Amino acid sequence: MPQFIDTAKITVRSGNGGNGAVAFHREKYVAAGGPDGGDGGRGGNIILQVDGHMSTLMDFRYKRKYSAGNGMDGSGKRCTGKDGEDLIIKVPRGTVVRDAETREIICDMSGDEPFVLARGGKGGWGNKHFATPTRQVPNFAKAGLPGQTRDVILELKLLADVGLVGFPNVGKSTLLSVVSKAQPKIANYHFTTLFPNLGVVYVDEGVSFILADIPGIIEGASEGAGLGHDFLRHVDRCRLLIHVVDVSGSEGRDPVADFEAIQTELQEYSPELASRRMIVAGNKVDIAADRTGLEALKAHVEGLGMPFFEISAAAHQGTRELMFAAAKELQDLPPITVYEPTYVERPTQVDTSAPLDIRHEDDTWIVEGPWLQRLMANTNFGDFESRSWFDKMLRQSGLYDRLEEMGIQDGDIVSLYNLEFEYQK
């Protein structure tokens, strides 16, 4: 039996940008051809893509580090370096991607749109960018910016309309096999189902839904007991729950107590999940020697305002009516949940104590250094707050004070890798 893997932690690294080139145009009969160093290529991105043929995260069990290609350096004749090759990582539909440190949701891979998880570093400028009327022979270029490295957790939440919940061995797998073409393993012992099974239920022409058999939940599942803690996440997206209860009395269990125990575990795991619309199915009625437990459960459930159905999955009794009722309920329920991102890009903590290399070329001040390179790679210059934070970090590092000590004037150009701005005191 293949193992079901529904969580995985991986590290991804996008490609570094290529360096810009220092080169000068040399051609017979062309005097002072000028700078023509090309820019470096962009580093490759890490891209997530849904693969409809994948059903588990097994592929990530053995390979946990993924890197995209680096951009190539620029060259003469204004030739831009080749961009680094993007790396496409395929994941099952329904995979939620979280930041490993904060557990915040970065994206929900439920649709078909690809998602850029880590962007490649920008290529450095070649010396062609730095030619001015007063500096016609710039003998410098810029290094490319590094790519992003991030640790993420992949968490698979099955995309199913209806979820079967209940204690182990109450007949959920049998019910799934009867109402769909799914073929789950069925046996007379607890925890026969070790991973979720999906089946498509065709109710009528043009009417169908996806049914998920969730591994049996036991008391304490919300705290990690049994298998329930690992697989409760798979009912998160289900719009409707069918709670299957064994009413045969063959194992000497109280149906009402079983029902309440599962309700408690759902409530402990997620109050929102416990409030989800539910149908209760009393299973194994064909072998119930005493209907006392069945009638008690029916009265208890209907008193809570939930529909109750008597079924025997093994004997195909009442199953069709149950599926029709589920399809009717789904017509009035909202679509499957798609999780909104909660992740906020936070500025990376960078040690700015190391000195920066500052060179003065005509009216341009060229500033370089390892921490500045990392700082720029993690700053979104399209966002006002990020730009403000970047400016604050430069001030706190003492860069502006040092530039003024070296004689920078209003209107001089400050060049920070592939960013230039006019200095204003």
C-alpha positions as CSV (number, residue, x, y, z in Angstrom):
1,M,0.0,0.0,0.0
2,P,1.5,3.4,-0.9
3,Q,2.2,5.7,2.0
4,F,0.2,8.9,2.3
5,I,2.2,12.0,3.0
6,D,0.2,15.1,3.7
7,T,2.8,17.5,5.2
8,A,6.3,18.3,4.1
9,K,8.9,21.0,5.0
10,I,11.2,22.1,2.1
11,T,13.8,24.8,1.5
12,V,13.7,26.8,-1.8
13,R,16.3,29.1,-3.2
14,S,15.8,31.3,-6.3
15,G,18.8,32.0,-8.6
16,N,21.3,34.9,-8.1
17,G,21.3,37.6,-10.7
18,G,24.3,37.7,-13.1
19,N,27.0,40.4,-12.8
20,G,27.1,43.4,-15.2
21,A,30.1,43.6,-17.6
22,V,32.8,46.2,-17.9
23,A,33.6,46.4,-21.7
24,F,34.3,49.1,-24.3
25,H,33.4,49.2,-28.0
26,R,36.4,48.5,-30.2
27,E,36.0,48.7,-33.9
28,K,38.2,49.7,-36.8
29,Y,37.7,53.3,-37.9
30,V,35.5,54.0,-34.8
31,A,37.3,56.2,-32.3
32,A,36.3,56.2,-28.7
33,G,33.5,53.7,-29.1
34,G,32.5,54.1,-25.5
35,P,31.3,51.6,-22.9
36,D,29.2,48.7,-24.1
37,G,29.2,46.3,-21.1
38,G,25.9,44.3,-21.0
39,D,23.7,43.6,-17.9
40,G,23.6,40.4,-16.0
41,G,20.7,38.0,-16.5
42,R,17.9,37.6,-13.9
43,G,18.1,34.7,-11.5
44,G,15.6,31.9,-12.0
45,N,12.3,31.9,-10.0
46,I,10.9,29.1,-7.9
47,I,7.3,28.5,-9.2
48,L,4.6,26.3,-7.7
49,Q,2.2,24.6,-10.2
50,V,-0.7,22.3,-9.5
51,D,-0.5,18.8,-10.9
52,G,-3.9,17.1,-11.1
53,H,-2.3,13.7,-11.2
54,M,-0.6,14.0,-7.8
55,S,-2.5,13.0,-4.7
56,T,0.1,13.1,-2.0
57,L,3.3,15.0,-1.0
58,M,5.4,11.8,-1.2
59,D,7.8,13.4,-3.7
60,F,8.9,15.9,-1.0
61,R,9.8,13.2,1.5
62,Y,13.2,12.5,0.0
63,K,14.0,15.7,-1.7
64,R,13.7,18.8,0.5
65,K,16.0,21.4,-1.1
66,Y,15.1,23.1,-4.4
67,S,17.3,25.6,-6.3
68,A,16.6,27.6,-9.5
69,G,19.4,28.5,-12.0
70,N,21.6,31.6,-11.6
71,G,21.6,34.4,-14.2
72,M,24.6,34.6,-16.5
73,D,27.0,37.5,-16.4
74,G,26.7,40.2,-19.1
75,S,29.3,40.6,-21.8
76,G,30.6,43.1,-24.3
77,K,28.7,44.5,-27.3
78,R,25.8,45.3,-24.9
79,C,25.0,41.6,-24.6
80,T,22.7,40.8,-21.6
81,G,23.5,37.6,-19.8
82,K,21.0,34.7,-20.1
83,D,18.4,34.6,-17.4
84,G,18.6,31.7,-14.9
85,E,16.2,28.8,-15.6
86,D,13.0,28.9,-13.5
87,L,12.3,25.8,-11.4
88,I,8.7,24.6,-11.5
89,I,7.7,22.5,-8.4
90,K,4.5,20.5,-8.9
91,V,2.2,20.0,-6.0
92,P,-1.2,18.3,-5.5
93,R,-4.3,20.4,-5.9
94,G,-5.4,21.6,-2.4
95,T,-1.8,22.2,-1.1
96,V,-1.6,25.1,1.4
97,V,1.9,26.7,1.6
98,R,2.9,28.1,5.0
99,D,5.9,30.1,6.2
100,A,7.9,27.6,8.3
101,E,8.6,30.1,11.0
102,T,5.4,32.0,11.5
103,R,2.9,29.3,10.1
104,E,1.2,32.0,8.1
105,I,-0.4,31.0,4.8
106,I,1.6,32.2,1.8
107,C,-0.7,30.7,-0.9
108,D,-3.4,28.1,-1.4
109,M,-2.7,26.0,-4.5
110,S,-6.4,25.1,-5.3
111,G,-6.7,26.7,-8.7
112,D,-4.6,26.3,-11.9
113,E,-2.7,29.6,-11.6
114,P,1.1,29.1,-10.9
115,F,2.6,31.0,-7.9
116,V,6.0,32.5,-7.7
117,L,7.3,31.3,-4.3
118,A,10.8,32.9,-4.5
119,R,11.9,35.5,-7.0
120,G,15.3,35.4,-8.7
121,G,17.8,38.2,-8.0
122,K,18.0,41.0,-10.5
123,G,20.9,41.1,-12.8
124,G,23.6,43.8,-12.2
125,W,24.0,46.7,-14.6
126,G,26.8,46.8,-17.1
127,N,29.0,49.9,-17.5
128,K,27.0,51.1,-20.4
129,H,24.5,52.5,-17.8
130,F,27.1,54.7,-16.1
131,A,28.3,56.8,-19.0
132,T,27.7,60.6,-18.6
133,P,29.0,63.7,-20.3
134,T,31.6,64.0,-17.6
135,R,32.3,60.3,-17.2
136,Q,32.7,58.8,-20.6
137,V,34.9,55.9,-19.6
138,P,33.2,54.2,-16.6
139,N,35.4,51.3,-15.6
140,F,32.9,49.7,-13.2
141,A,29.7,47.6,-13.4
142,K,27.3,46.2,-10.8
143,A,27.1,42.8,-9.3
144,G,23.8,40.9,-9.5
145,L,21.5,40.6,-6.5
146,P,21.2,37.3,-4.7
147,G,18.1,35.2,-4.9
148,Q,15.6,34.5,-2.1
149,T,16.0,31.6,0.3
150,R,12.9,30.5,2.3
151,D,11.7,27.5,4.4
152,V,8.1,26.6,3.8
153,I,5.7,23.9,4.9
154,L,3.4,22.2,2.4
155,E,0.1,21.0,3.9
156,L,-2.3,19.0,1.8
157,K,-6.0,19.7,2.5
158,L,-8.2,17.5,0.2
159,L,-10.7,19.3,-2.0
160,A,-13.9,17.4,-1.3
161,D,-17.5,18.6,-1.1
162,V,-18.6,16.1,1.5
163,G,-16.5,14.4,4.2
164,L,-17.3,11.2,6.0
165,V,-16.4,11.4,9.7
166,G,-16.9,9.0,12.6
167,F,-15.1,6.4,14.7
168,P,-13.0,3.7,13.1
169,N,-14.8,0.7,11.8
170,V,-18.2,2.2,11.5
171,G,-18.5,1.6,7.8
172,K,-17.3,4.8,6.1
173,S,-15.1,3.0,3.6
174,T,-17.9,0.6,2.7
175,L,-20.2,3.5,2.2
176,L,-17.7,5.2,-0.1
177,S,-17.2,2.0,-2.2
178,V,-21.0,1.6,-2.6
179,V,-21.9,5.1,-3.7
180,S,-18.8,5.7,-5.9
181,K,-16.3,3.8,-7.9
182,A,-13.6,4.3,-5.3
183,Q,-12.0,1.1,-4.0
184,P,-10.8,1.7,-0.5
185,K,-9.3,-1.1,1.6
186,I,-12.1,-2.6,3.7
187,A,-11.6,-5.0,6.7
188,N,-13.1,-5.7,10.1
189,Y,-10.6,-3.9,12.3
190,H,-9.9,-0.4,13.5
191,F,-7.8,1.9,11.4
192,T,-8.2,-0.1,8.2
193,T,-8.2,3.3,6.4
194,L,-4.7,4.8,6.9
195,F,-5.1,7.7,4.5
196,P,-8.0,9.6,3.0
197,N,-9.8,8.2,0.0
198,L,-11.8,10.2,-2.6
199,G,-14.7,9.1,-4.8
200,V,-17.0,10.9,-7.2
201,V,-20.7,10.4,-6.4
202,Y,-23.0,10.7,-9.5
203,V,-26.5,11.4,-8.2
204,D,-28.3,12.4,-11.4
205,E,-27.5,13.7,-14.9
206,G,-25.3,16.7,-14.4
207,V,-25.3,16.3,-10.6
208,S,-22.3,14.9,-8.8
209,F,-20.0,15.7,-5.9
210,I,-16.7,14.5,-4.4
211,L,-16.9,12.4,-1.3
212,A,-13.9,11.9,1.1
213,D,-13.5,9.0,3.5
214,I,-11.5,10.4,6.4
215,P,-9.6,8.0,8.6
216,G,-11.4,7.2,11.8
217,I,-11.3,9.8,14.6
218,I,-11.0,8.7,18.2
219,E,-11.3,10.6,21.5
220,G,-8.2,12.8,22.0
221,A,-7.7,13.1,18.2
222,S,-7.6,16.9,18.4
223,E,-4.6,16.6,20.8
224,G,-2.8,14.1,18.6
225,A,-4.2,10.7,19.6
226,G,-4.7,8.0,17.0
227,L,-4.8,9.0,13.3
228,G,-7.4,11.7,13.6
229,H,-5.0,14.6,14.4
230,D,-3.1,14.0,11.2
231,F,-6.2,13.8,9.0
232,L,-8.7,16.2,10.6
233,R,-7.2,18.9,8.3
234,H,-8.8,17.1,5.3
235,V,-12.3,17.9,6.4
236,D,-11.4,21.6,6.6
237,R,-12.6,22.3,3.1
238,C,-15.6,20.0,3.1
239,R,-18.9,22.0,2.7
240,L,-21.0,19.2,4.3
241,L,-20.2,16.5,6.8
242,I,-21.8,13.0,6.9
243,H,-21.4,11.6,10.4
244,V,-21.5,7.8,10.2
245,V,-22.4,6.1,13.5
246,D,-22.6,2.3,14.2
247,V,-26.1,1.6,15.6
248,S,-25.9,-2.2,15.4
249,G,-24.6,-2.5,19.0
250,S,-22.3,-5.3,17.8
251,E,-19.4,-3.8,19.7
252,G,-21.4,-2.8,22.8
253,R,-21.0,0.9,22.1
254,D,-23.5,3.7,22.8
255,P,-24.4,5.5,19.5
256,V,-25.3,8.7,21.3
257,A,-22.0,8.7,23.3
258,D,-20.0,8.0,20.1
259,F,-21.8,10.8,18.3
260,E,-21.0,13.3,21.0
261,A,-17.4,12.2,21.3
262,I,-16.7,12.9,17.6
263,Q,-18.6,16.3,17.9
264,T,-16.3,17.2,20.8
265,E,-13.2,16.4,18.8
266,L,-14.4,18.5,15.9
267,Q,-15.1,21.3,18.2
268,E,-11.6,21.1,19.8
269,Y,-9.9,21.0,16.4
270,S,-12.0,23.9,14.9
271,P,-15.2,25.5,16.2
272,E,-15.9,26.6,12.7
273,L,-15.7,23.0,11.5
274,A,-18.0,21.8,14.2
275,S,-20.6,24.3,13.1
276,R,-20.5,23.0,9.5
277,R,-23.8,21.6,8.1
278,M,-24.0,17.9,9.0
279,I,-26.1,14.8,8.1
280,V,-26.1,11.9,10.5
281,A,-26.2,8.3,9.1
282,G,-27.0,5.4,11.5
283,N,-25.2,2.5,9.8
284,K,-25.5,-1.3,10.1
285,V,-29.2,-1.2,10.8
286,D,-29.6,-4.6,9.1
287,I,-27.7,-6.3,11.9
288,A,-29.1,-4.3,14.8
289,A,-30.7,-6.8,17.1
290,D,-32.0,-4.0,19.4
291,R,-33.3,-0.7,18.0
292,T,-33.0,1.1,21.4
293,G,-29.7,2.7,20.5
294,L,-30.8,3.7,17.0
295,E,-34.0,5.3,18.3
296,A,-32.1,7.2,21.0
297,L,-29.6,8.5,18.5
298,K,-32.3,9.5,16.1
299,A,-34.2,11.5,18.8
300,H,-30.9,13.1,19.9
301,V,-29.8,14.1,16.4
302,E,-33.2,15.4,15.3
303,G,-33.4,17.4,18.5
304,L,-30.3,19.2,17.4
305,G,-31.9,20.0,14.0
306,M,-29.8,17.6,12.0
307,P,-31.2,15.2,9.3
308,F,-31.0,11.5,10.3
309,F,-30.9,8.6,7.9
310,E,-31.0,4.8,8.6
311,I,-28.7,3.0,6.3
312,S,-26.8,-0.2,5.8
313,A,-23.8,0.4,3.5
314,A,-23.1,-3.3,3.2
315,A,-26.6,-4.1,2.2
316,H,-27.0,-1.0,0.0
317,Q,-29.9,0.1,2.1
318,G,-30.8,3.8,2.3
319,T,-27.5,4.8,0.7
320,R,-29.1,6.3,-2.4
321,E,-31.5,8.4,-0.4
322,L,-28.6,9.6,1.7
323,M,-26.6,10.8,-1.3
324,F,-29.7,12.5,-2.8
325,A,-30.1,14.4,0.5
326,A,-26.4,15.3,0.5
327,A,-26.6,16.7,-3.1
328,K,-29.7,18.7,-2.2
329,E,-27.9,20.2,0.8
330,L,-24.9,21.2,-1.4
331,Q,-27.1,23.3,-3.6
332,D,-27.5,25.8,-0.8
333,L,-24.0,25.7,0.7
334,P,-21.1,28.0,-0.2
335,P,-18.3,26.7,-2.5
336,I,-15.3,24.9,-1.2
337,T,-13.1,27.0,1.0
338,V,-10.1,28.6,-0.5
339,Y,-7.7,29.9,2.1
340,E,-6.7,33.6,1.8
341,P,-3.0,34.4,2.3
342,T,-2.2,35.7,5.8
343,Y,1.6,36.0,5.2
344,V,3.0,39.5,5.4
345,E,6.5,40.1,3.9
346,R,8.6,41.2,6.8
347,P,11.9,43.1,6.3
348,T,14.8,40.7,6.8
349,Q,17.0,41.5,9.8
350,V,20.3,42.6,8.3
351,D,23.5,43.4,10.3
352,T,24.5,46.9,9.0
353,S,27.5,47.3,11.2
354,A,30.1,46.2,8.6
355,P,31.6,49.1,6.6
356,L,30.5,49.7,3.0
357,D,32.8,50.3,0.1
358,I,32.3,53.9,-1.2
359,R,33.9,55.1,-4.5
360,H,33.6,58.6,-6.0
361,E,33.5,58.7,-9.8
362,D,32.9,62.3,-11.1
363,D,29.4,63.2,-9.7
364,T,28.5,59.6,-8.9
365,W,29.0,57.9,-5.5
366,I,29.2,54.1,-5.9
367,V,28.2,52.2,-2.7
368,E,28.7,48.4,-2.4
369,G,28.9,45.8,0.3
370,P,27.6,42.4,1.3
371,W,24.9,43.5,3.7
372,L,23.7,46.2,1.3
373,Q,23.3,43.5,-1.3
374,R,21.2,41.4,1.0
375,L,19.2,44.4,2.1
376,M,18.3,45.3,-1.5
377,A,17.5,41.7,-2.4
378,N,14.9,41.6,0.4
379,T,13.3,45.0,-0.2
380,N,10.2,45.5,-2.4
381,F,10.9,48.9,-4.0
382,G,7.4,49.0,-5.4
383,D,6.0,49.3,-1.9
384,F,6.1,52.7,0.0
385,E,6.5,51.1,3.4
386,S,9.4,48.9,2.2
387,R,11.1,51.9,0.6
388,S,10.7,53.8,3.9
389,W,12.2,50.9,5.9
390,F,15.1,50.7,3.4
391,D,15.8,54.4,3.8
392,K,15.7,54.1,7.6
393,M,18.2,51.2,7.5
394,L,20.6,53.3,5.4
395,R,20.3,56.2,7.9
396,Q,20.8,53.9,10.9
397,S,23.9,52.4,9.3
398,G,25.5,55.8,9.1
399,L,25.9,55.7,5.3
400,Y,24.5,59.2,4.8
401,D,26.7,60.7,7.5
402,R,29.7,59.1,5.9
403,L,28.8,60.4,2.5
404,E,28.6,63.9,3.8
405,E,31.9,63.5,5.6
406,M,33.4,62.5,2.2
407,G,31.9,65.7,0.5
408,I,28.8,64.6,-1.3
409,Q,26.8,67.5,-2.7
410,D,23.1,68.1,-3.4
411,G,22.2,66.6,-6.8
412,D,25.1,64.0,-6.8
413,I,24.1,60.5,-7.9
414,V,24.2,57.7,-5.4
415,S,24.5,54.3,-7.1
416,L,23.5,51.2,-5.0
417,Y,23.8,48.2,-7.3
418,N,20.8,48.6,-9.7
419,L,19.3,51.6,-7.9
420,E,20.3,55.2,-8.4
421,F,18.9,58.4,-6.8
422,E,19.8,62.0,-6.4
423,Y,21.2,62.9,-3.0
424,Q,19.3,65.6,-1.1
425,K,20.6,66.8,2.2
